[in-house]
Amino acid sequence: MHWLFWWRPPCVLRRVIVNLKHDPTEALEGILWASRGSWLILHDVTGLKAGVPPTKMIGDVVLHRSNVAYLQVIP
């Protein structure tokens, strides 16, 4: 059972783009820092919106999974 404590989802600590449900033209790009239950914590986040220059956000962003349409892992 000890090996389970070292397991983490494969996309944690990777750069991702998170597309949001409420606005299909809006997304967040950042490092998926942690996944705590139904919450996602993003670090070094940039806001992306169609027709607007990318906006750098200060601090971490915490998202509930119910607000996420889909998540893309950037290679």
Backbone as ProteinMPNN parsed JSONL, in Angstrom:
{"seq_chain_A": "MHWLFWWRPPCVLRRVIVNLKHDPTEALEGILWASRGSWLILHDVTGLKAGVPPTKMIGDVVLHRSNVAYLQVIP", "coords_chain_A": {"N_chain_A": [[0.812, -1.21, 0.0], [2.085, 1.178, 0.442], [3.177, 2.279, -1.895], [1.061, 3.608, -3.106], [0.934, 6.161, -2.037], [2.77, 7.667, -3.394], [1.783, 7.936, -5.899], [0.505, 9.969, -8.51], [-1.765, 11.841, -10.56], [-1.11, 11.695, -14.106], [-0.951, 14.183, -15.437], [-0.363, 16.138, -13.586], [1.819, 18.682, -12.499], [2.512, 19.432, -15.046], [2.392, 21.529, -17.968], [-0.684, 22.915, -18.864], [-3.734, 23.534, -20.74], [-6.745, 24.82, -19.819], [-9.994, 24.593, -20.69], [-12.946, 26.412, -20.235], [-16.336, 25.929, -19.044], [-18.347, 27.948, -18.936], [-17.761, 29.912, -20.846], [-16.936, 29.375, -24.039], [-14.917, 30.659, -25.487], [-12.959, 31.328, -23.768], [-10.063, 30.495, -21.865], [-7.609, 28.976, -19.666], [-4.139, 28.949, -19.216], [-1.551, 27.165, -17.738], [0.493, 25.711, -15.102], [-0.482, 22.654, -13.905], [-0.664, 22.385, -10.74], [-1.614, 20.994, -8.48], [-4.049, 18.523, -7.547], [-6.768, 18.414, -5.682], [-9.1, 16.556, -4.424], [-12.093, 17.548, -5.76], [-11.014, 19.858, -6.758], [-8.851, 21.872, -8.738], [-5.589, 23.12, -8.845], [-3.866, 25.707, -10.235], [-0.743, 26.995, -11.317], [1.341, 29.795, -12.142], [-0.265, 31.183, -14.153], [-1.881, 32.083, -17.222], [-4.351, 34.002, -18.699], [-6.46, 33.278, -21.405], [-8.214, 34.547, -24.134], [-10.335, 34.803, -26.91], [-9.429, 37.119, -29.378], [-8.261, 38.917, -27.636], [-5.264, 40.071, -26.08], [-3.036, 37.748, -24.364], [-3.373, 37.438, -20.807], [-1.466, 37.786, -17.994], [-1.746, 36.254, -14.846], [-1.658, 36.964, -11.375], [-0.445, 35.053, -8.719], [-1.887, 31.89, -7.558], [-4.416, 29.912, -9.209], [-7.517, 28.572, -8.412], [-9.664, 26.073, -9.361], [-12.89, 24.625, -9.643], [-13.768, 21.348, -10.605], [-16.216, 21.111, -11.872], [-16.481, 23.377, -13.385], [-14.851, 23.032, -15.538], [-14.541, 22.422, -18.934], [-12.855, 20.878, -20.65], [-9.493, 19.568, -20.448], [-6.301, 20.206, -21.666], [-3.181, 18.753, -22.186], [-0.063, 20.166, -22.624], [2.554, 19.335, -24.769]], "CA_chain_A": [[0.0, 0.0, 0.0], [2.918, 2.376, 0.542], [3.401, 2.852, -3.224], [-0.065, 4.476, -3.481], [1.16, 7.531, -1.566], [3.631, 8.349, -4.354], [1.1, 8.041, -7.175], [-0.18, 11.224, -8.819], [-2.257, 11.818, -11.933], [-0.002, 11.954, -15.027], [-0.852, 15.56, -15.934], [0.05, 17.054, -12.518], [3.144, 19.275, -12.707], [2.707, 19.636, -16.479], [1.696, 22.717, -18.484], [-1.984, 22.532, -19.413], [-4.729, 24.551, -21.103], [-8.046, 24.436, -19.265], [-11.121, 25.27, -21.33], [-14.006, 26.574, -19.246], [-17.692, 25.662, -19.528], [-19.217, 29.119, -19.034], [-17.447, 30.701, -22.039], [-16.054, 28.551, -24.877], [-13.815, 31.44, -26.052], [-12.058, 31.652, -22.665], [-9.295, 29.359, -21.351], [-6.492, 29.293, -18.785], [-2.938, 28.159, -19.453], [-0.669, 27.194, -16.58], [0.998, 24.433, -14.608], [-1.407, 21.993, -12.99], [0.175, 22.245, -9.567], [-2.147, 19.956, -7.602], [-5.44, 18.13, -7.701], [-7.24, 18.089, -4.334], [-10.513, 16.206, -4.509], [-12.697, 18.086, -6.984], [-10.401, 21.154, -7.022], [-7.594, 21.915, -9.483], [-4.788, 24.292, -8.495], [-2.972, 26.08, -11.335], [0.339, 27.903, -10.947], [1.908, 30.501, -13.296], [-1.425, 31.137, -15.052], [-2.144, 33.112, -18.216], [-5.72, 33.958, -19.205], [-6.552, 33.324, -22.865], [-9.552, 34.842, -24.636], [-10.292, 35.096, -28.342], [-9.422, 38.52, -29.751], [-7.661, 39.732, -26.573], [-3.913, 39.569, -25.777], [-2.962, 36.936, -23.144], [-3.281, 38.195, -19.567], [-0.755, 37.075, -16.931], [-2.438, 36.357, -13.561], [-0.782, 36.932, -10.211], [-0.858, 34.053, -7.739], [-2.426, 30.624, -8.04], [-5.837, 29.891, -9.558], [-8.171, 27.36, -7.94], [-10.862, 25.816, -10.16], [-13.67, 23.423, -9.354], [-13.848, 20.54, -11.832], [-17.508, 21.299, -12.537], [-16.334, 24.522, -14.286], [-13.899, 22.684, -16.59], [-15.084, 21.683, -20.078], [-11.825, 19.857, -20.873], [-8.134, 19.948, -20.093], [-5.332, 19.777, -22.676], [-1.791, 18.734, -21.713], [0.837, 20.695, -23.647], [3.783, 18.504, -24.776]], "C_chain_A": [[0.854, 1.273, 0.0], [3.129, 3.049, -0.819], [2.267, 3.761, -3.661], [0.144, 5.925, -3.059], [2.027, 8.332, -2.529], [2.965, 8.519, -5.71], [0.461, 9.41, -7.316], [-0.701, 11.12, -10.236], [-1.156, 12.245, -12.898], [0.114, 13.398, -15.504], [-0.488, 16.57, -14.842], [1.511, 17.43, -12.735], [3.509, 19.377, -14.184], [1.965, 20.902, -16.888], [0.436, 22.26, -19.195], [-2.747, 23.768, -19.886], [-6.068, 24.021, -20.623], [-9.124, 25.261, -19.957], [-12.293, 25.264, -20.36], [-15.386, 26.391, -19.862], [-18.491, 26.934, -19.79], [-18.975, 29.97, -20.276], [-16.476, 29.912, -22.911], [-14.891, 29.322, -25.506], [-12.772, 31.787, -24.996], [-11.367, 30.384, -22.157], [-8.194, 29.885, -20.427], [-5.329, 28.38, -19.136], [-2.045, 28.288, -18.233], [-0.189, 25.805, -16.224], [-0.024, 23.869, -13.641], [-0.596, 21.572, -11.776], [-0.291, 21.116, -8.657], [-3.599, 19.683, -7.948], [-5.909, 17.641, -6.334], [-8.733, 17.813, -4.38], [-11.077, 16.703, -5.829], [-12.131, 19.461, -7.355], [-9.087, 20.986, -7.772], [-6.871, 23.204, -9.122], [-3.786, 24.529, -9.615], [-1.984, 27.129, -10.865], [0.883, 28.542, -12.223], [0.879, 30.553, -14.436], [-1.483, 32.351, -15.978], [-3.578, 32.925, -18.703], [-5.729, 34.135, -20.71], [-7.996, 33.568, -23.261], [-9.415, 35.248, -26.092], [-10.35, 36.607, -28.585], [-8.794, 39.455, -28.728], [-6.252, 39.19, -26.309], [-3.922, 38.74, -24.483], [-2.711, 37.797, -21.91], [-2.621, 37.341, -18.5], [-1.477, 37.317, -15.605], [-1.434, 36.209, -12.427], [-1.325, 35.902, -9.221], [-1.372, 32.787, -8.396], [-3.91, 30.766, -8.342], [-6.392, 28.538, -9.124], [-9.49, 27.215, -8.695], [-11.579, 24.571, -9.646], [-13.843, 22.661, -10.663], [-15.175, 20.694, -12.561], [-17.472, 22.482, -13.503], [-15.439, 24.223, -15.484], [-14.6, 21.903, -17.691], [-14.13, 20.548, -20.44], [-10.457, 20.454, -20.606], [-7.181, 19.362, -21.142], [-3.931, 19.831, -22.07], [-0.905, 19.169, -22.862], [2.124, 19.876, -23.617], [5.024, 19.335, -24.494]], "O_chain_A": [[0.379, 2.334, -0.405], [3.247, 4.273, -0.883], [2.481, 4.62, -4.517], [-0.423, 6.829, -3.673], [2.018, 9.562, -2.482], [3.52, 9.179, -6.588], [-0.068, 9.952, -6.346], [-0.137, 10.382, -11.044], [-0.334, 13.088, -12.539], [1.191, 13.804, -15.941], [-0.32, 17.751, -15.144], [2.331, 16.592, -13.11], [4.69, 19.405, -14.531], [1.01, 21.303, -16.222], [0.467, 21.345, -20.018], [-2.446, 24.893, -19.488], [-6.475, 22.913, -20.975], [-9.161, 26.484, -19.823], [-12.597, 24.244, -19.742], [-15.59, 26.661, -21.046], [-19.239, 26.999, -20.766], [-19.879, 30.678, -20.722], [-15.302, 29.791, -22.56], [-13.958, 28.699, -26.014], [-11.797, 32.474, -25.3], [-11.996, 29.334, -22.031], [-7.891, 31.078, -20.412], [-5.511, 27.178, -19.329], [-1.806, 29.394, -17.746], [-0.434, 24.842, -16.951], [-0.393, 24.526, -12.667], [0.072, 20.538, -11.785], [0.526, 20.366, -8.123], [-4.28, 20.506, -8.56], [-5.495, 16.574, -5.88], [-9.54, 18.742, -4.376], [-10.596, 16.323, -6.897], [-12.713, 20.158, -8.186], [-8.308, 20.078, -7.485], [-7.484, 24.271, -9.099], [-2.958, 23.668, -9.913], [-2.334, 28.038, -10.112], [0.89, 27.904, -13.276], [1.117, 30.04, -15.53], [-1.182, 33.477, -15.583], [-3.973, 31.82, -19.076], [-5.08, 35.04, -21.236], [-8.901, 32.883, -22.784], [-8.479, 35.959, -26.46], [-11.225, 37.29, -28.052], [-8.792, 40.669, -28.929], [-6.056, 37.975, -26.313], [-4.733, 39.003, -23.595], [-1.942, 38.756, -21.953], [-3.145, 36.289, -18.133], [-1.787, 38.461, -15.273], [-0.486, 35.43, -12.514], [-2.52, 35.884, -8.924], [-1.306, 32.623, -9.614], [-4.582, 31.64, -7.793], [-5.817, 27.492, -9.427], [-10.329, 28.115, -8.674], [-10.943, 23.588, -9.265], [-14.044, 23.269, -11.714], [-15.246, 20.43, -13.761], [-18.346, 22.588, -14.363], [-15.281, 25.074, -16.36], [-15.185, 20.85, -17.435], [-14.542, 19.392, -20.528], [-10.284, 21.672, -20.547], [-7.248, 18.175, -21.462], [-3.541, 20.852, -21.502], [-0.981, 18.608, -23.955], [2.732, 19.731, -22.557], [6.132, 18.8, -24.463]]}, "name": "protein", "num_of_chains": 1, "seq": "MHWLFWWRPPCVLRRVIVNLKHDPTEALEGILWASRGSWLILHDVTGLKAGVPPTKMIGDVVLHRSNVAYLQVIP"}
